[in-house]
Amino acid sequence: MIRLLVIGLAVAAGLAPVSPTLVERWFSTGLYPAIQRHLTPISNALSFAVLDLLMVVGCVAVFAVVVRVGFLARRTPRIWPIVRLLGNLAFLAAVVYLAFLVLWGFNYRRVPMDARLLVEQGAPSSQAVTDLGIEAGAQLNALYDEAHQLGWAEDPSDDEGLRAAFVSVQRTLSDAPPAEAGRLKGSLLGPYFRWASIDGMINPLGLEVLANPDLLPFERPFVAAHEWSHLAGYADESEASFVGWLTCMHAGVPARYSAWLFLYAQVANEVDAAGRDRLASALGAGPHGDLQAVAERVQRGQWPVVRDAGWQVYDQYLKANRVEEGVRSYGAVVTLILRTRFEPDWAPVRRVAD
């Protein structure tokens, strides 16, 4: 009965409507920050990825169940032992799902960014999007020499300026205690990241950051800041990119360069061919070479079949967690940046509580 109740609770938690205001108040700015500020430092202290350990344990457990089911199927014609073992597997899956929700997953149901900041409604004009891309190109041209002269830390968590900017941006966006930054870790999933063109992810059960091993130095600050934003409870991809971009914008020149490089590429994906030509014509040889290096890295490592299948699965995962846009939510960061009201120095303006 206990196992049936746990399975039922998992189903209810996955399907039942939950008030975003309650999630925001009691979980995203209440329970979750306390969990994250204790769990991420533990994960940071470990030399291995916690997710790797969980995957190995999970695979062993599933294999043991499958072997046990096959053994019983040969030994007895009765169906009950097999049903019981499959029920045990369903119980374990329910426990993992509930742990996912409690440790991080409920952040998908929090109040959206446009309800917490002063954000104009509607989509920006195509001209505004193109202008943002041209601005990104101009910033890249201006920052290129200094950024490359200063260089980038192997692990962005060692960049004190970037970590301080992460704390500052969180305090601007929320009254919750700021999240702890996670160091970029290698993982057994590294080859998959390469084949599927994935730059990084967080482990929601260990609240750690896993990164593509092939990331170029100037990519790392933004990728780290994006994943740290997930650790701060911003589950939506566009919101994580928005917070990560702001973090880099409040850090040093190398981090700002990384942020503008990301935004330039994002805008280039949103405009038509004529718009891309305008962007390219305004971009200097140095930044153009960096973008070309990123494209070559991605092209060299990806397997199209794995990439397409992986992103289709992730699209369904996002939609199952109530992100209606699925993977299209990545591109929504351009709209969020253009429609948000900012004070000087890219400080977003929060809504006044009712």
N, C-alpha and C positions, 0 to 999 in steps of 0.2 A: 504494500500500500504506500509506503514511503517513496519507493521508486516511482510509482505511478503518479504520486503527487508532485514529485520533482519534475517529471516529464510534462505533466499538465501545467505546472508553473512556468516552465520554459516556453511552452506553446502560447500561454496567455501573455507572457512578457513580450513575446515577439509580435503578437497580433493586437493587443489591447491598445487603444488610444491613450496617450499620456499627455498631460498639459505641459507645453514647453516652458511655461512660467515656473511650474513646480520643479521640472528638471533643472532649470537654470538656478533656482534658489537652493534646492536641497542637494543636488548632485554636482552640477558643473562648477558652481562656486562654493559648494559646501563640503560634501564628502570627498569628491574626486581630488581636489587639491591636496587634501591630507594624505590620501593614498599615494598620489604621484610623488609628493615630496619625500616620502619614505622609501618607495619602491625603486624609483629611478636611480638614486645614489647607490643602492645595493647592486642594481644591474650594471651601473658604471664601474663598480669595483671588480666585477668579474671579467676575466680575460676572454671568456667565450660568450657566445650569444645564448641567452636563456631559451630563445625560440628553438635553437638547434637541439637542445636537450629535450624540450617538450615534444618536438617532432619525432625524435628517436624513440622516446617513451611511448608516444601515441602509436607509432608504427608497430612497435613490439606488441602493444596491447591489442591492436586490431588483428595482427597476425595470429596471436594466441587465440583470440576468439574464433577466427576463421578455421584454424586447425582443430580447435575443440568441437566446433559445429560439424566439420567433416568427419571427425572421429566418432561422434555420437550418431551421425547419420548412417555410418556403416555398422555400428554395433547394435542399434535398436531401431525398430520401425516406429517407435512412438515419436510424436511430434513435440511433446511438451518440453523435453530438455532443450531442443533447438530453439523453441519459442522463448524459453527463459534466458538462454544465452543472448539471443538477439535483443531481448528486452534489456539485458544488462548493458549491451552496446548502446542502445537508445538512451539509457539512464546516464551513461558516461558522456554521451554527446550533449545531453541536457545540462549536465553539470558544467561542462566546458562553455556552453553558450551563456549560462547564467553568470559564470565567472567573467566572461567577456563583457557582458552588460555592466556588471558591478564595478569592474576594474577600469573600464573605459567606454564601452559601447553606448551607454546612455547619452553620451555627448552628441550623438547623431540627432537627438531629439530636443536639444536645447533651443533657446530663443535665437533666431538667425541674426546675423550681423546687421542687416539693414533695419532690424527692429531695435538695435542697441545704439546705432550711430545715426547721425543725420545723413541720410542717403536719399537723393532724388530718385523718384520713380521713373520707370521707363528705360528703354535701351538708348545708349548714346548714339549719336549720328556716326555714319561711316567716316565723315571728315574728322570728327573728334578722335576716333580710334586711330586713324592715320596720323593725325597730329601728335598723338601720344607716342606712336612708333618713331616719328621723326625726332621728338624730344629725347627718346631713349637713345637713338643713334648719336645725337649731339652730345649727350652725357657720356656715352662710351668713348667717343672721340676725345673728349676733354680729360677723361680719367685714365685712359689706356696707359700712357707712359708711367705715371706715378704708381698705378696699381701693380704693374708688372715689375717696377723697380722695388717696391716694398715686398711683393710676393704674398703667398698665402700659407697659412699654417697647415700642416699635414692633417691635423684634426681640428676643425673649427671650434671645438669646445675648449681648446687651449688659447683661443683669442679672447682675452679679457674684455676688449672693447665690444666684441660681438655679443658676449654673454651679458654685459651691462646693458647694451641696447635692447636685448631680449627682455630683460627685467623692466626696463623703462617703458617699452611698448605695452607690455602686459598691464602695467599700472595705469596707463592711459586708457586702455580698453575696458578694464574691469576692476572691481574692488576686491576680487579674490586674491589670496596670496599668490605671488608669482611662482610659476613652475620651475623646476630644476631642468637645466639643459642636459641633453644626453650626448655622450661621445659616439662618434660614428664607428660602428663595429662591422667586421667582416662576418660572413655567415655561410653556412652550407648552401644557402639560397643564392650565393653570389653568381654562379653560372646561369641560374634562371633569370636573375636580374639582367644579366648581359644579353641573354637570348630574347627576353621579352621587352627590352628597352625600358627598364624600370630603374629610376635613379636611387630610390630609397623607400623605406617604409618604417613604421614603428611596429613593435611587437605589443599588441594590446594586452597580453597576459603578463608581460614582464616590463612594460613601459620603457623600452630601450629602442635605440635607433640603429637600423641596419642599412648599409649603403652599398651601392654598386661599386665593385672594386676598381672599375675602370674610370671613375669620375676624374675629370681633369681638375687641376688645382683651382682654377677660377670658377668652377661649378660648385665646389664644396660649400662655400659660405651660404649661398642661397638654399641649396639642398638641405643643409643642416638646419637653417632657420625655419624652413618649411616643416621639417619633421619635428623640430622643437615646438612649433605651433600646434601640431597634433598632440604632443605631450601636454601642452597647456589647455587641452580640451576643445580645440577647434577642429572638429572631425571633418566638416565639409572641406573638400579640396580647394575650392576657391577662397574660402576664409583662411585656410592654412597658408595658401600662397600670399594672400593679402597681408596677414600678420608677419609672415616670413620676409616679405618684401619691405614692409615698414621697419622690421628689425635691422635688416641690412642697410636701409637708408639712414638709420641713426647710428651706424657704426663707422668704421674707418673707410678710407678710399678703396682698398681691395674688396671689401664687402659690398660697398655701393656699386662698384663695377660689376660684381657678380649679379646683383639685383637688377641692374639695368639690362644686362645681357639676357637674363631670363625674360624680362618684360618685352624686350625687342623681339625675341623669338616668339613669344606668345602672341604679340600683336601681328607679326608676320603670318601667323597661322589663321588670323581672323579676317584679314583683308583680302581683296581680290588680287589678280595678277598685276594690274596697274598700280595698286597700292604697294605691293611688294617691290615693284620697280622703283617707286618713289623712295621707299625706305632704303633700298640698297644704294641708290645714288647719293644719299646723304651720309653713308657709313664709310669711315676711314678704312685703310688697308689693314691696320692692326686688329681692330674689332672684327672686321670681316674674316680675317685669318682665324681668330678664336672661334667664331661661329662655324667656320668650315671644319675646324678640328673637332668640334662637338659632333657635327654631322657625320664626319668620318668615323669617330668613335662608335656612334650608334649604329651606323651602317656595317661596320666591321664586325660587331658583336652579335647583332640580332639574327634570329631565325624567324622569318615571317610567319611560319605556321604557329610557332610557340608564342610569338608576339600577339598575333590576332586572337588566338585562343585565350591567352592570359588576360588580355584587355576585355574580351567578351565576358569572361568569368567575373572580372572586377566590376564591370558595368552592372551585372546582375547583383553582385554583392552590395554595391552602393544603393541600387534601387530597393533591394530587400531591407536596407537600413534607412529607408524613407528619404533617400536623396533622389528625387524624381529625375533630375537631369542625367544621372549616371555619370559616366566619364566626361560628359560635356560640362560638368561642373568645374573642370579645370579651367576652361576658357572664360568662365564667368568672372574671374579675377579682374579682367580688363574692365568690364562694366562696373565692378565694385570700386576700382580705383578712380574711374572717371566720374562716378556719380556721388562719391562720398565727399562731404564738406570737410576741408582741412583748414587748420590754422597754419601759420607760418611753420616751416621746417617739417612739413608732412605730419602734423599732429591731428588725427581725426577728431571730430567734434561729437561727443556723446549726446544722446537724447536726454532731456531732463525727465526724471521719473515723474509719473503721474501722481 
